[in-house]
């Protein structure tokens, strides 16, 4: 294929002496043998999405490498120094188990220090939530973690946190991006000032573990803890650095680790994808649970911000809960514990997102507190805490298997959440119940909300265009009826307009603009469409609900709601 002039212009910059010989040789090789790969590597710059900057590793402007990260760090350094004049600016840096994460983290540390910024660099890989904690604990101005969460092995990423421990949100992210985009690669200062780089580790671990215990334990009797059998897998990731010690310190002694998955490895050799949302990723843990007759399986993704939970259903079979179910269970448990302690007075709130289960609103109403709903991504929940300092944040999450317990960590935190779900499981077992039974009780009390998700992967330039076209079609040709149900409301977060299709009345949406569409049907069903901010995917979220008068009728209700979702999917031609 012929290489376009715009691509060649970018490539030629990377063939100058500002770039090392290995990078130049790799680019020259692509020019002759892989022009399509060259185009993919250079056709755009990496962008900040819901989870920061994430991409495939390799040379090029659209790849994760020392130069794209160096440029981002140079821009961030200049923004920090301008934002905090006269102060000794401090940043914390962590990295996960991914290939090259350690060397990329050192590159980032070098650039910060070269710009006169004090750096606290974790001595080894650590969970992402510990980085959020460290930013506040060490009174840093910002933080960076090198991670691509649960993406495939060829990916890495760069997430930026601000003083409050939360990720960047608009307009600040745009301001920083503008500074980065204004720089030339030749302006990156890679010459480290080693006197400004301090390595951190065990002391931070102990502080984080103590804080997690304070936030996530609720007077569970030791006898109940001893009776709970837990299988845990870090899926080759960072949580092995903290979770086993955390559970032991909290008094949980019957913890069985999946040995084959307990060694950090960026190639994730035992799974197709290190994503606890996918049942296959937890299969080895479930097998071990059956072998050990365990009560609960918990698995975390590589950077330990998401957790998957499997529990025994009414027939004793291990069943993977979805992210909405774990969120509802943990939120209700926290609300109950806060209520018992007399800590709820109406001045509290829980957090959720527009693509998550509406059942969170039902919980908030029952406990006479607020449920604040933001855009997808935990940076928006962190922003709620910052924007409403007069209110207490209890907990919150979203459907993507993430949860935040209190405000010590301003991001999804699988470390503290692991302890919280163990507390819940131990207390349930002690009263002859189970996590599964507690979930059914919630459905009987608040209504059965059933959710499902379809992710369509569309890679590369063509894929991005296809996703864009799908959203345009949904936006410009709105569906008026799905599965025999009229669409009564369409919320378009790109135009900030909610339109009632029955009355044609319009209402302004007050959340920041985002490429998200939500359809509401007359039977209460909800369908959301949004492109992923960090992966080449378009996602469709489905939520349906009905009353559940008797938990013995759960199977019948579940089958009925599953059919409703399937009919919606067929009606939208998504299967």
C-alpha positions, 0 to 999 in steps of 0.5 A, a space after each residue: 500500500 502507498 503511505 500517505 504524505 501526512 503519515 510520512 511527515 510524522 514518520 520523518 520526525 521520528 527518524 531524526 536524532 531525537 529518537 534512538 536507533 532502535 526506534 528508528 530501525 523499527 520504523 524503517 522495518 515497518 516502512 518496508 514490510 508493514 506499511 499498514 502497521 506503520 499507518 496504524 502507529 502514526 495516523 493519530 496521537 494517543 488520546 485520554 479516554 475514561 481511563 487515561 491514555 492507553 494503547 499498544 506498545 511500539 514506536 509511533 504517535 499512536 503507540 505507548 513508548 518512551 517518547 509518547 509517555 515522555 512528551 505527556 510527562 514533559 507537558 504535565 511537568 510544565 502544567 504542574 509547575 505553572 499550577 503550583 508556582 513557588 512550591 516544591 511539586 511532588 508526584 507519586 508513580 506506580 506501575 503494574 505487572 505489564 511488560 515494560 511497565 517498570 522501565 516506562 515508569 522509570 522513564 516517567 520518573 526521570 522526566 519529572 525529576 529532570 524538570 525539578 519535580 520530587 518523585 516518589 516511585 514505588 520500588 516494585 509493582 503495586 495495585 493502582 488503588 495504592 497509587 491513588 492512596 499514596 497521592 493523598 497520603 504523601 501530600 503529592 500534587 499529582 500521581 501517575 500509574 503505568 497500567 493498561 488494566 485488563 487489556 491484552 498483553 500488547 497494551 500499556 497505559 498512563 493514568 494521571 491523578 490529581 491532588 485529591 487522588 482522583 483521575 483528571 476530569 474536564 476541563 483540566 485534562 484538556 488544559 494538560 493535553 493542550 500543553 502536551 500537544 504544543 510540545 515538540 519531542 525535542 523538548 522532552 528532558 530525559 536527563 534524570 535528577 536522581 536526588 529527586 527520586 525517592 523509592 517507596 514501598 513497605 511503609 505505604 503498604 502498611 498504611 494502605 492496609 490499615 486504612 482498608 481495614 478501617 473502611 471495610 471491616 464491621 465487627 465480624 466475629 473471628 469465629 465467622 471469619 474462620 468459617 469462611 473459605 476464600 479462593 483468591 486469584 490475582 490473575 498474574 497481577 499486582 494484587 498479590 502484593 497486598 491482598 493476601 496480607 490484608 486478608 491475614 491482618 483482617 483475620 481471614 485465615 482460610 485463604 487459598 491462592 491459585 498458585 499458577 496465577 499468583 506470579 506476576 506476568 505481563 503475558 498472562 499465560 493461563 488466561 485468554 484475557 486477564 479480565 475478571 468480568 469474563 467467566 473463563 478468567 476465573 475458571 481455575 479459581 472456581 475449580 480450586 474452590 470446588 476442590 476446597 469446598 470454598 464459599 467464595 471466589 475473588 479475582 482481580 485484574 492486573 492492576 487490581 482495580 476491578 474484582 470478579 466475585 463468584 459465589 455458590 447459588 441455591 444448588 451449590 454451584 459457583 456462579 459469577 456475579 456481574 458488576 451491578 450485582 456486586 455493587 448493589 450487594 456491597 452498597 447495601 451492606 455498607 448502608 446497613 453497617 452505617 445505619 447500625 453505627 448511627 452514622 446515617 443522618 441524610 447527609 450521605 451519598 452513594 455514587 453510580 454511573 449512567 450505564 449502571 443499574 437503576 437499583 442503586 437509586 432504590 437503595 438510596 431512597 430506602 436509606 434516605 440518602 442521595 445517589 449521585 449519578 455521573 458519566 462512565 468512569 470512576 473519575 466522575 465519582 471521585 469528582 462527586 466527593 470533591 464537589 460535595 465536601 459537605 456530604 459524606 461518601 459511603 461507597 459507589 461503583 459501576 457495572 464494570 466490576 469496580 467499587 470504591 469503599 469510602 474516600 481514602 482511595 478516589 478510584 475503583 479499588 479491588 483491594 479494599 473491596 475484596 475485604 468488604 465482600 469477605 466481611 459480607 460473606 462471613 456475616 451471611 454464612 454465620 447467620 445460615 445465609 449466603 451472598 447469593 441468598 442476600 442478593 435474592 432478598 434484595 431483589 424481593 425488597 427492591 425489585 429484580 433488576 437484571 442487566 446485560 452487556 454486549 461489547 462489539 470490537 472494531 479495531 483500527 482506523 476502519 473500526 473507529 469509523 464503523 463505531 462512529 457510524 453506528 452512533 451516528 445512525 442511532 442518533 440521527 435515526 432514533 429507534 421508536 419501538 423495541 420488542 413491542 415497547 415504545 421508546 418513551 425517552 431518549 437521552 443524548 449526552 453528546 447534545 445534552 438533550 433528553 427528549 420525551 418521544 410521547 410529548 416531544 418535550 425536551 430537557 437539558 442534561 446537566 452532565 458533561 458532554 459525552 458520546 452516549 445515548 440512552 433509550 428508555 422503554 415504556 416497560 421500564 427497560 433501559 438501553 445505553 450505547 457508548 463507544 469505549 474510552 479505552 478499547 476499540 469497542 462499542 458497548 450496549 448496556 441493557 437493564 430490565 426489571 420486574 417485581 419479585 414477590 417471592 424468592 422461590 420464584 426467582 428462576 421464573 423471573 430470571 428466565 422472563 427477564 432474560 427473554 426480554 433482554 434477548 428480544 431487545 437485542 434481536 429487535 436492535 439487530 445486535 446479535 
